[in-house]
Amino acid sequence: MRIRYIIYIVIALLIGYLVYHKLSGGKGKEGQAQGGGAAGGGKGGPGGRKNGPVPVNIQIVKDTVVNNTINVTGTVDPNERVSITSQTAGNITGIFFTEGSYVKKGQVLVKVYDQDLVASLKQNQFQVALAKENEYRNRILLQKEAVSQQEYDTSLSSLNTSQAQSEVIKAQIARTVVRAPFSGVIGLRNVSPGGYLSPTTSIATLVSTDPMKVTFSVAERYRPLIKPGTKVTFNIASSRKNFTATVYAIDPAIDATSRTVTVRARAANANNEISAGGFAKINIVLEQSPRTIMVPTQAVVPDLKSSKVFIARNDTAVAVPVKTDLRTETQIEITEGLKPGDSVVVSGIIQMRPKVPLKIIKVLH
């Protein structure tokens, strides 16, 4: 019996100890939580002061002018470019241009040997003179009915043939002179005086550098926004200046591989500051929106079906659903949901909830 009582007493003491330990441990945790909350509240964190205002910065909404721009790359080409060749073969008797110089349209660049053609032309001219006399004599005799119509026609045909042959020889002589087809800068020559020139030999390259052509491609969705007359700006590696070009031609076909449209623009180059064949970084202003609301990117909170922003109203956060459109590196266009004068919360977004009290630290404009 005495042993049984001892066992009962031990069990009772054990149960009492466990109950006491549990109660004392719970109070310690509660005190620790209260102490931690007070410490967090002292630092301004969200753990304590659950009903305290959240410090935020706000931006006053206003209408702004926004340019819808895209950046692409392209190539700068000369307005005209041609490899100068000769229409006839022969030895070069003269070169009349300096490499890298400016030449005018029609200027003589190269002369090919033509003495044999000149001699043939002189011989033909005597035949033309004789044929003219025969035609004139037979015409007078025909009027007097001293010769037949057939005899006169024969002499007239002989005159016409001689004159035609003369024109052929003159054309052959003209082809021995190589002239500039347009004004521009001529490059390095590939021939020398006395060398044999054939129609397949490239004498030099002639380029017209004013204006210059800027060729680039844009995505298919931008095609309706680009028209002849659209202005673009670009810069090149060889200059720190920004240059302006005007679109004048658009390829009607869309590239099936890249889904892009090729566009070409002209840029004035009176001072030869733009080099042909250069790489161009191009900026295109597609359209301008004069009454647009833009807010910082961090102010827009994406949702499952839409987006929202928080505005400050009577020092309280209010969630407003919005519709967005154009995006830049730092801002988003709001098309619906905001109006000028609204105060959009732009900081502390992670702590925002509807009806959260706010403490406005700074107002941005």
PEUR-V92416 format. One line per field, one symbol per residue. ss: DSSP state (H for helix, E for strand, C for the rest). phi: phi as a letter, one per 30 degrees, with the letter a starting at -180 (. if undefined). psi: psi as a letter, one per 20 degrees, with the letter a starting at -180 (. if undefined). A space follows every 10 residues. Layout:
ss: ???
phi: ???
psi: ???
//
This chain:
ss: CHHHHHHHHH HHHHHHHHHH HHHHHHHHHH HHHHHHHHHH HHCCCCCCCC CCCEEEEEEE CCCEEEEEEE EEEEEEEEEE EEEECCCCCE EEEEECCCCC CEECCCCEEE EECCHHHHHH HHHHHHHHHH HHHHHHHHHH HHHCCCCCHH HHHHHHHHHH HHHHHHHHHH HHHHCCEEEC CCCEEECCCC CCCCCEECCC CCCEEEEEEE EEEEEEEEEH HHHHHCCCCC EEEEEECCCC CCEEEEEEEE CCCCCCCCCE EEEEEEECCC CCCCCCCCEE EEEEEEEEEE EEEEEEHHHC EECCCCEEEE EEECCEEEEE EEEEEEECCC EEEEEECCCC CCEEECCCHH HCCCCCEEEE EEEEC
phi: .ddddddedd dddddddddd dddddddddd dddddddddd ddcidddche cddcdbcbbd dadbcbcdcb cbcabcbddb bbcdbcdbcl ddcabbbcei cdbceiddcb bcebdddddd dddddddddd dddddddddd dddchdbddd dddddddddd dddddddddd ddddddcccd dadlccdddc bbeiddccdc dddaccbccb dccccabbde dcedccbejd dbcabbddbc dcccbbdbbb ddccdddchb cdbbbcbdbd chdccdidcc cccbcdabcd bbccbeeddc cdbdcabbbc ccbhhbdbdb dbccbdbcdb bbdccbjbbe jdccdcbidd cdbeiddbbd dbccb
psi: ghhghggggg gghgghgggg hgghgghghg hgggggghgg hhijrihrlh jqqpprqqpp pqprpppoqq prqaqpqqgq pqoprqiqqr qpiqpkqppj rpqqpippgq pqpjhhhggh ggghhhhggh hgggggghgg hhhjkirrhg hghghghhgh gghghghghh hhghiiopqp irqapqbpqj rqpiqpprii pogrppqojo rqpoprqqqh iigiiprpip pqqrqrhjqi qpqpqppiqp piqpphgilr ppqpqqpqlh jkipqqjrpp opppogrpoh nqppqqhiip oqrghbrqrp qpolkqpppp qrpreppahi rppohqhqqp iqoppjrkhh ipqpjpqqoo gqpq.
//
